[in-house]
Amino acid sequence: MAKAAELLDGGADAPAMGADLFAVARTLDDAHSLRRALTEPVVPAEAKRRLLRSLFEGQVGEPALEVADAGVGVRWSGVRDLPDALEQASVAAYVAQADRDGHLDDLEDDLFRFSRIVEGNAALRDALSDGTVSWEGKRRLVHDLVGDKVVPATASLLEQAVSGRHRSLTPVLALYQKVAADRRDSMMATVWVARPLAEEQRERLARALSAQQGRPIHLNVVVDPGVLGGVRVAVGEEVLDSSVATRLRQAHRRLER
């Protein structure tokens, strides 16, 4: 939301604003009639703002209220769109704090690593997506996994991601990574290689991809021995595959013809 960006650029307390916005989003999740009242197109925006403030004033800070005020003045296509937008504004607040602290790269890397851990561990993925497990229980599990190994903004975002607002955890983490990339108008590229890249190689590849895409690129590197050699790169919907494994498969298919 533009209002959230304006307040963050003006120096709002980002972690407090992020926590408050997410609290409002979760409250709306649990109150269908309230969501409908705040998103009903025929209800005047001023009436919706009065209702919002009557419920949340004194419960959350003024910056979060101002963002929610702006939100109820928007015409939404669905009743869940408003809490979803508030969640994204919450994520943007934590991302802004990481940026202020000089930890934006760390946050993006932490989110990607955690998503890879979840994707590779079915038991963990099921536990963090289980609707019968309390949010507090999932938060404790996340804390046990990451502890103080991640920056504070990452820890807060991971706790939000497992709250149960969404059915699947992987898309939520991908959304959070996109919000982080948008902070500096960059794109994410996932790179699969057989062996870890040296820092010089990472920088060279990032520069080449940035020149190709016309935007800064943040690299997420996946080490996969199955690649054998070469590199496979995914940027948005575009996949560039020069890996040895792929070339061998292509050669094998040609021999079978």
Secondary structure, DSSP 8 states (H G I E B T S, - for coil): -HHHHHHHHTT--HHHHHHHHHHHHHHHHT-HHHHHHHH-TTS-HHHHHHHHHHHHBTTB-HHHHHHHHHHHTS--SSTTHHHHHHHHHHHHHHHHHHHHTT-HHHHHHHHHHHHHHHHH-HHHHHHHH-TTS-HHHHHHHHHHHHTTSS-HHHHHHHHHHTSSSSS-HHHHHHHHHHHHHHHTT-EEEEEEESS---HHHHHHHHHHHHHHHTS-EEEEEEE-GGG-SS-EEEETTEEEE--HHHHHHHHHHHHH-
